[in-house]
Amino acid sequence: MGEKPQILIVCGPTASGKSALAVALAKKLNGEVVSADSMQIYREFSVGTAKPTIEEQRDIPHHMIDCVPPNVPFSVSDYATRAIPIIDDILSRGKVPVICGGTGFYVNSLLYSLSYGNHGGDEHTLAVRKKYMDMLPVLGEEGIYAKLCEVDPVSAQKLHPNDVKRVIRALEIYETSGIRKSDIVDDLTPRYTYLAVTPSWDREVLYNRINQRVELMLQNGWVEEVALLQKLGLSNEMQSMQAIGYREIAFDLANFGKLNDTTPDIIAKNTRNYAKRQITFFKRLPNLQYLDMKKPFAEVVNSVVSSFLGKEAN
């Protein structure tokens, strides 16, 4: 990209230090942070989502955090509809939008105009939609997602199992037209010029950071947070409760009344697997720059500022 970047993207796997890096960069660049995290959007979900601290949010304006009730489904399309006007407003005020998060399909929805197909809503389409909606209580979100993996694995890789609306939409397109959604050409010209960076750690170091984060979250009241969410009426089947950690803790509380001894290890393992998928996803982001986190933090920050501004940072 030859043009000066308009937005800065800090993406990558969980527990890699994205939030602290984004805040530091926003301070240097007169920026505001726009979260691209599919769980930080939910109110009442704090301990297990690693939301920026109150102090961090006080120093730098944050957007797309605590903006959705926990009982409301929220799709990637919903995210883009809300986040793009925020980015445009930040730009209009002469500031830098710093997109920060590990939800790849959220980041892509900001960069590209993704139609997810425009096949019509005729009677056949509505019948297919109803068929899968009727299957949902029986198969669950993972079961519906598995069906998409069978017929259109490329589309499935770009979607999250919890994004039921888009998963079913892809199945509708295939069953009503015989065309896989992944074969539909979208406009992949970025809406914005951008610089994208990702914190890079040795795999063993990253996994240790994940293990330590899970342990710290549990010490900080993650189980109590899930118990409160259940008291507020959130069922284990809701989209918000399907996040890693929340679903495992909720299952234990609903069935045993406490956290099982083996559950922390299961949460850590599931989180490590998720981190691997995040790394694979973001490898496809054009011109992604990897940041060597073995270097001093200030040096990493200044190198990104230098790249964004196209000159040496102070």
Residue frames relative to the residue before (quaternion, step in Angstrom):
aa qw qx qy qz dx dy dz
M 1.0000 0.0000 0.0000 0.0000 0.00 0.00 0.00
G 0.2689 -0.8032 0.5132 0.1386 3.58 -0.53 1.16
E 0.6339 0.5505 -0.3380 0.4252 3.61 1.09 -0.60
K 0.5941 -0.5519 0.4447 0.3803 3.53 -1.25 0.48
P 0.4688 -0.6957 0.4539 0.3005 3.61 -0.79 0.91
Q 0.3534 -0.7233 0.5583 0.2007 3.54 -1.14 0.75
I 0.8021 0.1518 -0.0576 0.5747 3.56 0.98 -0.84
L 0.2945 -0.7262 0.5972 0.1709 3.52 -1.30 0.52
I 0.1484 -0.7894 0.5927 0.0599 3.57 -0.86 0.98
V 0.0690 -0.7574 0.6490 0.0203 3.56 -0.85 1.06
C 0.1031 0.8232 -0.5391 0.1454 3.56 -0.18 1.29
G 0.3721 0.7410 -0.5171 0.2122 3.55 -1.29 -0.01
P 0.7522 -0.4356 0.2636 0.4182 3.55 -1.30 -0.05
T 0.6481 -0.5098 0.4071 0.3928 3.51 -1.30 0.36
A 0.8292 0.2274 -0.1912 0.4735 3.56 -1.21 0.66
S 0.4964 0.6744 -0.4249 0.3439 3.60 1.17 0.36
G 0.5859 -0.6114 0.3624 0.3892 3.60 1.26 -0.04
K 0.2682 0.8055 -0.4936 0.1885 3.58 1.20 0.45
S 0.6793 0.5284 -0.3129 0.4020 3.59 0.80 -1.00
A 0.6755 0.4826 -0.2965 0.4721 3.58 0.86 -0.95
L 0.6420 0.5231 -0.3167 0.4625 3.55 1.03 -0.81
A 0.6571 0.5175 -0.3128 0.4501 3.60 0.93 -0.89
V 0.6479 0.5118 -0.3195 0.4651 3.58 0.96 -0.84
A 0.6609 0.5072 -0.3097 0.4582 3.58 0.90 -0.91
L 0.6725 0.4896 -0.2927 0.4716 3.58 0.98 -0.83
A 0.6297 0.5299 -0.3356 0.4583 3.59 1.02 -0.76
K 0.6299 0.5257 -0.3343 0.4638 3.59 1.04 -0.72
K 0.6881 0.4911 -0.2789 0.4556 3.57 0.94 -0.88
L 0.7864 0.3671 -0.1468 0.4746 3.56 1.01 -0.87
N 0.4324 -0.6851 0.4686 0.3523 3.59 1.27 0.12
G 0.3866 0.7538 -0.4350 0.3051 3.52 0.88 1.04
E 0.2716 -0.6978 0.6280 0.2118 3.49 -1.45 -0.03
V 0.4055 -0.7364 0.4979 0.2132 3.56 -1.01 0.86
V 0.1099 -0.7520 0.6476 0.0558 3.54 -1.04 0.91
S 0.3352 -0.7714 0.5074 0.1876 3.56 -0.46 1.19
A 0.0946 -0.7548 0.6468 0.0542 3.54 -1.13 0.80
D 0.4098 0.6836 -0.4685 0.3810 3.52 0.80 1.16
S 0.4041 -0.7709 0.4460 0.2085 3.56 -0.61 1.15
M 0.6949 0.4258 -0.2931 0.4999 3.61 1.23 -0.08
Q 0.6218 0.5546 -0.3554 0.4237 3.60 1.07 -0.57
I 0.5164 0.6310 -0.4187 0.3998 3.59 1.23 -0.21
Y 0.6877 0.5284 -0.2869 0.4069 3.60 1.07 -0.71
R 0.4295 -0.6580 0.5619 0.2585 3.52 -1.06 0.85
E 0.7965 0.3052 -0.2550 0.4553 3.55 -1.23 0.59
F 0.6484 0.4530 -0.3207 0.5210 3.62 1.27 -0.10
S 0.1413 0.8352 -0.5124 0.1411 3.57 -0.10 1.25
V 0.7095 0.4733 -0.2885 0.4351 3.58 0.63 -1.11
G 0.7797 0.3842 -0.1859 0.4582 3.57 0.75 -1.06
T 0.6661 0.4895 -0.3122 0.4682 3.60 1.25 -0.06
A 0.3446 -0.7678 0.4754 0.2566 3.58 1.32 -0.06
K 0.1073 0.8099 -0.5637 0.1213 3.56 0.85 0.98
P 0.5977 -0.5430 0.4297 0.4041 3.58 -1.14 0.53
T 0.5491 -0.6299 0.4356 0.3348 3.54 -1.06 0.73
I 0.6599 -0.4838 0.3864 0.4257 3.56 -1.30 0.31
E 0.6359 0.5372 -0.3264 0.4479 3.58 1.01 -0.80
E 0.6556 0.5050 -0.3097 0.4682 3.59 0.95 -0.88
Q 0.6880 0.4696 -0.2855 0.4740 3.58 0.94 -0.86
R 0.6084 0.5407 -0.3551 0.4598 3.60 1.16 -0.50
D 0.6834 0.4958 -0.2869 0.4526 3.58 0.97 -0.85
I 0.7986 0.1172 -0.0165 0.5901 3.57 0.98 -0.91
P 0.4743 -0.6664 0.4829 0.3127 3.63 -0.82 0.89
H 0.1221 -0.7755 0.6179 0.0435 3.57 -1.00 0.94
H 0.1347 -0.7893 0.5967 0.0533 3.56 -1.06 0.80
M 0.8045 0.2687 -0.2371 0.4737 3.56 -1.33 0.45
I 0.5427 0.5286 -0.4392 0.4828 3.54 1.02 0.95
D 0.8390 0.0778 -0.0829 0.5321 3.60 -0.95 0.90
C 0.4726 0.7099 -0.4094 0.3241 3.58 1.01 0.73
V 0.7297 0.3543 -0.2155 0.5436 3.62 1.28 -0.05
P 0.4714 -0.6484 0.5051 0.3196 3.63 -0.92 0.80
P 0.5595 -0.6668 0.3760 0.3179 3.61 -0.93 0.82
N 0.6832 0.4774 -0.2970 0.4660 3.61 1.19 -0.29
V 0.5989 0.5727 -0.3467 0.4395 3.60 1.30 0.13
P 0.4060 -0.6872 0.5382 0.2707 3.63 -0.80 0.92
F 0.0717 -0.8018 0.5932 -0.0071 3.57 -1.03 0.78
S 0.1891 -0.8181 0.5391 0.0655 3.57 -0.59 1.18
V 0.6723 -0.4673 0.3774 0.4326 3.54 -1.32 0.14
S 0.6161 0.5354 -0.3445 0.4636 3.60 1.08 -0.65
D 0.6232 0.5271 -0.3318 0.4730 3.58 1.02 -0.79
Y 0.6429 0.5329 -0.3204 0.4472 3.54 0.97 -0.88
A 0.6873 0.4860 -0.2952 0.4520 3.59 0.77 -1.01
T 0.6268 0.5569 -0.3330 0.4313 3.58 1.01 -0.84
R 0.7190 0.4226 -0.2489 0.4925 3.57 1.04 -0.75
A 0.7289 0.4888 -0.2582 0.4040 3.56 0.85 -0.97
I 0.6291 0.5691 -0.3555 0.3923 3.62 0.94 -0.79
P 0.6592 0.4777 -0.3395 0.4711 3.67 0.87 -0.73
I 0.6064 0.5448 -0.3583 0.4552 3.60 1.09 -0.62
I 0.6469 0.5106 -0.3144 0.4712 3.58 0.94 -0.89
D 0.6664 0.5056 -0.3052 0.4550 3.57 0.89 -0.92
D 0.6373 0.5202 -0.3261 0.4657 3.58 1.06 -0.73
I 0.6328 0.5227 -0.3338 0.4636 3.60 0.95 -0.82
L 0.6589 0.5048 -0.3027 0.4684 3.57 0.94 -0.90
S 0.6557 0.5336 -0.3152 0.4313 3.59 0.97 -0.84
R 0.6850 0.4535 -0.2690 0.5027 3.57 1.25 -0.49
G 0.5532 -0.6556 0.3691 0.3576 3.57 1.27 0.28
K 0.5537 0.5937 -0.3947 0.4303 3.56 1.22 0.46
V 0.4926 -0.6685 0.4828 0.2783 3.57 -1.29 0.28
P 0.2996 -0.7255 0.5864 0.2001 3.62 -0.77 0.96
V 0.1171 -0.7701 0.6253 0.0463 3.56 -0.81 1.06
I 0.1788 -0.7969 0.5719 0.0768 3.57 -0.28 1.28
C 0.0119 0.8281 -0.5570 0.0625 3.57 -0.63 1.10
G 0.4964 0.6595 -0.4705 0.3120 3.56 -0.70 1.04
G 0.4195 -0.7171 0.5120 0.2182 3.48 -1.35 0.29
T 0.5161 0.6150 -0.4327 0.4101 3.58 1.26 0.24
G 0.3344 -0.8151 0.4391 0.1757 3.54 -0.03 1.32
F 0.6869 0.4771 -0.3079 0.4536 3.56 0.90 -0.82
Y 0.5683 0.5464 -0.3925 0.4738 3.61 1.18 -0.33
V 0.6548 0.5074 -0.3114 0.4655 3.59 0.89 -0.92
N 0.6709 0.4999 -0.3029 0.4565 3.59 0.88 -0.90
S 0.6414 0.5372 -0.3331 0.4349 3.58 1.03 -0.74
L 0.6379 0.5045 -0.3253 0.4824 3.58 1.20 -0.46
L 0.7121 0.4775 -0.2579 0.4454 3.54 0.99 -0.85
Y 0.8272 0.2030 -0.0483 0.5218 3.56 0.91 -0.93
S 0.4357 -0.6504 0.5529 0.2854 3.55 -1.26 0.54
L 0.0049 0.8241 -0.5622 0.0688 3.55 -0.05 1.32
S 0.2843 -0.8121 0.4911 0.1358 3.56 -0.43 1.24
Y 0.2183 -0.7741 0.5446 0.2377 3.57 1.13 -0.70
G 0.6857 -0.4770 0.2785 0.4741 3.54 1.14 0.64
N 0.2125 -0.7914 0.5639 0.1032 3.56 -1.09 0.71
H 0.2672 0.7823 -0.5237 0.2058 3.56 1.17 0.50
G 0.5688 -0.6941 0.3464 0.2734 3.54 -0.84 1.04
G 0.4969 -0.6557 0.4949 0.2797 3.52 -1.38 0.24
D 0.1698 0.8161 -0.5347 0.1388 3.58 0.85 0.96
E 0.7616 -0.3946 0.2561 0.4458 3.55 -1.32 0.05
H 0.6371 0.5290 -0.3278 0.4548 3.57 1.00 -0.83
T 0.6555 0.5168 -0.3074 0.4568 3.55 0.94 -0.92
L 0.6632 0.5046 -0.3022 0.4629 3.56 0.93 -0.89
A 0.6328 0.5276 -0.3313 0.4598 3.59 1.06 -0.70
V 0.6426 0.5062 -0.3188 0.4787 3.57 1.01 -0.82
R 0.6369 0.5303 -0.3282 0.4532 3.55 0.96 -0.86
K 0.6623 0.5065 -0.3055 0.4598 3.58 0.91 -0.92
K 0.6080 0.5681 -0.3505 0.4297 3.57 1.03 -0.80
Y 0.7224 0.4295 -0.2555 0.4780 3.58 0.84 -0.95
M 0.6120 0.5305 -0.3604 0.4628 3.59 1.07 -0.60
D 0.6424 0.5072 -0.3209 0.4766 3.59 1.09 -0.68
M 0.6423 0.5236 -0.3159 0.4621 3.59 1.15 -0.63
L 0.5467 0.6877 -0.3785 0.2915 3.55 1.12 -0.74
P 0.6917 0.4651 -0.3225 0.4486 3.67 0.76 -0.83
V 0.6734 0.4941 -0.2883 0.4682 3.58 1.16 -0.60
L 0.7812 0.3495 -0.1692 0.4889 3.58 0.77 -1.08
G 0.3537 -0.7234 0.5114 0.3000 3.56 1.10 -0.65
E 0.6996 -0.4754 0.3252 0.4228 3.56 -1.27 0.24
E 0.6457 0.5251 -0.3246 0.4495 3.59 1.01 -0.79
G 0.6457 0.5302 -0.3194 0.4472 3.58 1.05 -0.75
I 0.6475 0.4913 -0.3131 0.4912 3.57 1.01 -0.82
Y 0.6363 0.5313 -0.3181 0.4601 3.56 1.02 -0.84
A 0.6248 0.5478 -0.3356 0.4437 3.59 1.02 -0.78
K 0.6295 0.5310 -0.3358 0.4571 3.59 1.06 -0.71
L 0.6429 0.4977 -0.3279 0.4812 3.56 1.03 -0.71
C 0.6051 0.5612 -0.3524 0.4412 3.59 1.04 -0.74
E 0.6439 0.5424 -0.3184 0.4357 3.58 1.06 -0.74
V 0.7959 0.3337 -0.1607 0.4789 3.59 0.84 -0.95
D 0.8069 0.0632 -0.0108 0.5872 3.58 1.12 -0.58
P 0.0931 -0.8531 0.5118 0.0415 3.60 0.47 1.18
V 0.6007 0.5651 -0.3700 0.4277 3.59 1.09 -0.59
S 0.6664 0.4745 -0.2984 0.4916 3.59 0.93 -0.86
A 0.6272 0.5542 -0.3389 0.4296 3.56 0.98 -0.85
Q 0.6463 0.5364 -0.3248 0.4348 3.57 0.97 -0.81
K 0.6937 0.4751 -0.2730 0.4674 3.58 1.13 -0.59
L 0.7066 0.4272 -0.2461 0.5077 3.57 1.27 -0.27
H 0.4110 -0.6680 0.5573 0.2726 3.53 -1.26 0.45
P 0.5758 -0.6067 0.4105 0.3632 3.64 -0.94 0.75
N 0.6545 0.5262 -0.3174 0.4405 3.60 1.08 -0.63
D 0.6149 0.5403 -0.3525 0.4535 3.59 1.21 -0.38
V 0.1018 -0.8692 0.4818 0.0448 3.52 0.72 1.20
K 0.6150 0.5743 -0.3529 0.4091 3.58 0.97 -0.85
R 0.7233 0.4295 -0.2473 0.4808 3.58 0.85 -0.95
V 0.5992 0.5506 -0.3599 0.4564 3.58 1.08 -0.64
I 0.6844 0.4627 -0.2843 0.4866 3.57 0.88 -0.94
R 0.6073 0.5541 -0.3570 0.4436 3.58 1.03 -0.71
A 0.6523 0.5033 -0.3163 0.4702 3.59 0.97 -0.80
L 0.6374 0.5102 -0.3213 0.4798 3.58 1.05 -0.73
E 0.6111 0.5502 -0.3398 0.4565 3.59 1.06 -0.76
I 0.6619 0.5155 -0.3123 0.4458 3.55 0.85 -0.99
Y 0.6759 0.4973 -0.3009 0.4532 3.58 0.90 -0.92
E 0.7303 0.4545 -0.2583 0.4397 3.59 0.79 -0.99
T 0.7293 0.4328 -0.2525 0.4659 3.60 1.04 -0.66
S 0.7877 0.3027 -0.1589 0.5125 3.59 1.13 -0.56
G 0.4025 -0.7066 0.4828 0.3250 3.57 1.19 -0.49
I 0.6169 0.5166 -0.3372 0.4888 3.58 1.31 0.09
R 0.3961 -0.6996 0.5386 0.2520 3.55 -0.91 0.88
K 0.5702 -0.6092 0.4264 0.3493 3.54 -1.01 0.78
S 0.6307 0.5565 -0.3289 0.4294 3.57 1.07 -0.72
D 0.6518 0.5053 -0.3202 0.4661 3.60 1.23 -0.34
I 0.5520 0.5807 -0.3966 0.4481 3.56 1.32 -0.08
V 0.3308 -0.7657 0.5226 0.1766 3.56 -0.75 1.06
D 0.1514 -0.7700 0.6164 0.0651 3.55 -0.77 1.11
D 0.5743 -0.5615 0.4600 0.3787 3.54 -1.31 0.20
L 0.0981 -0.8294 0.5498 0.0135 3.57 -0.36 1.25
T 0.3869 0.6693 -0.5191 0.3645 3.55 1.17 0.66
P 0.4412 -0.7241 0.4476 0.2840 3.62 -0.53 1.06
R 0.5171 -0.6283 0.4889 0.3142 3.56 -1.10 0.74
Y 0.7943 0.1801 -0.0473 0.5783 3.54 1.05 -0.85
T 0.4250 -0.5961 0.5815 0.3548 3.53 -1.25 0.33
Y 0.0216 -0.8383 0.5420 -0.0551 3.56 -0.89 0.85
L 0.2231 -0.6737 0.6735 0.2068 3.45 -1.47 0.23
A 0.0965 -0.7975 0.5949 0.0284 3.58 -0.78 1.05
V 0.0099 -0.7939 0.6071 -0.0317 3.55 -0.88 1.00
T 0.0990 -0.7846 0.6090 0.0604 3.55 -1.22 0.52
P 0.4477 -0.6653 0.5143 0.3042 3.61 -0.91 0.82
S 0.1460 -0.8050 0.5733 0.0450 3.58 -0.84 1.01
W 0.0228 -0.7870 0.6152 -0.0410 3.54 -0.81 1.13
D 0.5598 -0.5041 0.5019 0.4250 3.55 -1.26 0.27
R 0.6044 -0.6137 0.3609 0.3575 3.57 -0.94 0.90
E 0.6561 0.5162 -0.3196 0.4483 3.60 0.94 -0.86
V 0.6384 0.5188 -0.3239 0.4673 3.58 1.04 -0.79
L 0.6453 0.5169 -0.3218 0.4613 3.58 0.94 -0.87
Y 0.6640 0.5033 -0.3122 0.4565 3.59 0.89 -0.88
N 0.6338 0.5117 -0.3336 0.4745 3.58 1.04 -0.70
R 0.6248 0.5265 -0.3356 0.4689 3.58 1.04 -0.72
I 0.6393 0.5141 -0.3229 0.4720 3.58 1.02 -0.79
N 0.6514 0.5157 -0.3197 0.4556 3.59 0.88 -0.91
Q 0.6749 0.4917 -0.2898 0.4677 3.57 0.93 -0.91
R 0.6401 0.5254 -0.3349 0.4494 3.59 1.02 -0.76
V 0.6377 0.5189 -0.3337 0.4612 3.59 0.93 -0.83
E 0.6534 0.5146 -0.3095 0.4611 3.57 0.93 -0.90
L 0.6713 0.4993 -0.2970 0.4604 3.59 0.94 -0.91
M 0.6382 0.5290 -0.3289 0.4523 3.60 0.97 -0.81
L 0.6501 0.5019 -0.3154 0.4754 3.56 0.99 -0.80
Q 0.6429 0.5117 -0.3158 0.4745 3.58 1.04 -0.76
N 0.7145 0.4646 -0.2455 0.4620 3.57 1.10 -0.73
G 0.6977 -0.5294 0.2681 0.4012 3.59 1.21 0.30
W 0.2414 0.7970 -0.5220 0.1844 3.59 1.11 0.56
V 0.6514 0.5099 -0.3259 0.4577 3.60 0.91 -0.86
E 0.6571 0.5062 -0.3078 0.4662 3.57 0.96 -0.85
E 0.6203 0.5393 -0.3414 0.4559 3.58 1.06 -0.72
V 0.6633 0.4896 -0.3075 0.4751 3.59 0.92 -0.88
A 0.6241 0.5375 -0.3380 0.4553 3.60 1.00 -0.79
L 0.6507 0.5080 -0.3117 0.4705 3.58 0.99 -0.81
L 0.6323 0.5283 -0.3298 0.4607 3.58 1.00 -0.81
Q 0.6446 0.5054 -0.3200 0.4760 3.58 1.01 -0.76
K 0.6408 0.5153 -0.3246 0.4674 3.59 1.02 -0.73
L 0.6492 0.5108 -0.3050 0.4738 3.57 1.17 -0.61
G 0.6160 -0.6008 0.3206 0.3959 3.57 1.31 0.02
L 0.4649 0.6661 -0.4690 0.3467 3.59 1.19 0.21
S 0.2724 -0.7697 0.5593 0.1434 3.55 -0.75 1.09
N 0.6377 -0.5609 0.3780 0.3686 3.54 -1.23 0.48
E 0.6445 0.5424 -0.3230 0.4313 3.59 1.22 -0.40
M 0.5245 0.6517 -0.4230 0.3483 3.62 1.17 -0.29
Q 0.6478 -0.5497 0.3646 0.3811 3.56 -1.15 0.69
S 0.6787 0.5158 -0.3060 0.4239 3.57 0.84 -0.93
M 0.7051 0.4643 -0.2640 0.4664 3.58 1.10 -0.67
Q 0.5562 0.6177 -0.3879 0.3983 3.58 1.27 0.12
A 0.4563 0.6928 -0.4526 0.3271 3.59 1.25 -0.06
I 0.6149 -0.5450 0.4186 0.3870 3.55 -1.19 0.62
G 0.7565 0.3158 -0.2785 0.5003 3.53 -0.94 0.94
Y 0.6973 0.4390 -0.2712 0.4975 3.56 0.77 -0.98
R 0.6919 0.4750 -0.3019 0.4522 3.58 0.86 -0.92
E 0.6551 0.5097 -0.3240 0.4538 3.61 0.97 -0.76
I 0.6694 0.4832 -0.2992 0.4784 3.57 0.93 -0.90
A 0.6467 0.5261 -0.3211 0.4494 3.59 0.94 -0.87
F 0.6280 0.5309 -0.3354 0.4596 3.58 1.01 -0.78
D 0.6672 0.5041 -0.3052 0.4556 3.57 0.88 -0.93
L 0.6822 0.4909 -0.2988 0.4520 3.58 0.86 -0.92
A 0.6756 0.5002 -0.2965 0.4534 3.57 1.00 -0.83
N 0.7772 0.3705 -0.1815 0.4752 3.58 1.00 -0.78
F 0.8134 0.2302 -0.1027 0.5243 3.60 1.07 -0.68
G 0.4494 -0.7170 0.4296 0.3151 3.57 1.28 -0.23
K 0.7764 0.1639 -0.1196 0.5967 3.59 1.26 0.11
L 0.5871 -0.5616 0.4455 0.3761 3.54 -1.34 0.15
N 0.4023 -0.7055 0.5291 0.2460 3.58 -0.85 0.95
D 0.6197 -0.5827 0.3839 0.3592 3.56 -1.13 0.66
T 0.7108 0.4682 -0.2595 0.4563 3.59 1.05 -0.74
T 0.5150 0.6967 -0.4020 0.2962 3.60 1.20 -0.41
P 0.6204 0.5377 -0.3787 0.4273 3.68 0.87 -0.66
D 0.6550 0.4990 -0.3143 0.4724 3.58 0.99 -0.78
I 0.6314 0.5255 -0.3300 0.4651 3.58 1.05 -0.75
I 0.6435 0.5136 -0.3208 0.4682 3.58 0.96 -0.87
A 0.6594 0.5075 -0.3121 0.4586 3.59 0.91 -0.90
K 0.6521 0.5102 -0.3166 0.4628 3.59 0.95 -0.85
N 0.6677 0.4946 -0.3029 0.4667 3.60 0.89 -0.92
T 0.6463 0.5116 -0.3189 0.4678 3.57 1.07 -0.73
R 0.6297 0.5219 -0.3349 0.4679 3.60 1.00 -0.75
N 0.6444 0.5107 -0.3189 0.4715 3.58 1.00 -0.80
Y 0.6367 0.5190 -0.3228 0.4701 3.56 1.04 -0.78
A 0.6297 0.5400 -0.3313 0.4497 3.58 0.99 -0.81
K 0.6233 0.5303 -0.3371 0.4654 3.59 1.02 -0.75
R 0.6600 0.4940 -0.3124 0.4719 3.59 0.96 -0.83
Q 0.6271 0.5298 -0.3421 0.4572 3.59 1.02 -0.72
I 0.6427 0.5242 -0.3234 0.4556 3.58 0.92 -0.88
T 0.6578 0.5084 -0.3012 0.4671 3.57 0.95 -0.90
F 0.6499 0.5286 -0.3198 0.4426 3.58 0.94 -0.89
F 0.7467 0.4307 -0.2474 0.4424 3.58 0.70 -1.03
K 0.4885 0.6428 -0.4437 0.3890 3.60 1.20 -0.20
R 0.6694 0.5163 -0.2951 0.4453 3.58 1.15 -0.58
L 0.5252 0.6342 -0.4188 0.3828 3.60 1.25 -0.18
P 0.4447 -0.7249 0.4465 0.2782 3.62 -0.53 1.11
N 0.8681 0.1251 -0.1128 0.4670 3.53 -1.17 0.81
L 0.2772 0.7707 -0.5264 0.2280 3.59 1.12 0.56
Q 0.2110 -0.7763 0.5841 0.1080 3.59 -0.87 0.98
Y 0.2874 -0.7632 0.5601 0.1457 3.56 -0.90 1.01
L 0.2483 -0.7842 0.5597 0.1005 3.55 -0.87 1.04
D 0.3435 -0.7437 0.5398 0.1936 3.57 -0.71 1.09
M 0.2128 -0.8311 0.5050 0.0944 3.57 -0.19 1.30
K 0.4813 0.6240 -0.4612 0.4076 3.59 1.24 0.19
K 0.5896 0.5619 -0.3646 0.4513 3.58 1.23 -0.37
P 0.6458 -0.4998 0.3868 0.4284 3.60 -1.20 0.34
F 0.5962 -0.6165 0.3794 0.3471 3.56 -0.98 0.92
A 0.6571 0.5194 -0.3205 0.4424 3.60 0.89 -0.89
E 0.6366 0.5262 -0.3256 0.4603 3.57 1.06 -0.74
V 0.6321 0.5221 -0.3236 0.4724 3.58 1.04 -0.80
V 0.6548 0.5125 -0.3107 0.4604 3.58 0.92 -0.92
N 0.6910 0.4865 -0.2902 0.4491 3.58 0.81 -0.95
S 0.6230 0.5375 -0.3499 0.4478 3.59 1.07 -0.65
V 0.6535 0.4950 -0.3136 0.4792 3.59 1.03 -0.75
V 0.6284 0.5271 -0.3308 0.4667 3.57 0.96 -0.84
S 0.6408 0.5282 -0.3167 0.4583 3.57 0.97 -0.87
S 0.6676 0.4961 -0.2989 0.4679 3.58 0.92 -0.92
F 0.6711 0.5089 -0.3073 0.4430 3.59 0.94 -0.88
L 0.7429 0.4065 -0.2182 0.4851 3.55 0.93 -0.91
G 0.3925 -0.7349 0.4673 0.2956 3.55 1.24 -0.41
K 0.7163 0.3253 -0.2532 0.5630 3.55 1.18 0.59
E 0.6677 -0.4894 0.3577 0.4321 3.57 -1.25 0.16
A 0.3413 -0.7284 0.5556 0.2104 3.56 -0.97 0.89
N 0.4771 -0.6555 0.5063 0.2940 3.52 -1.21 0.58
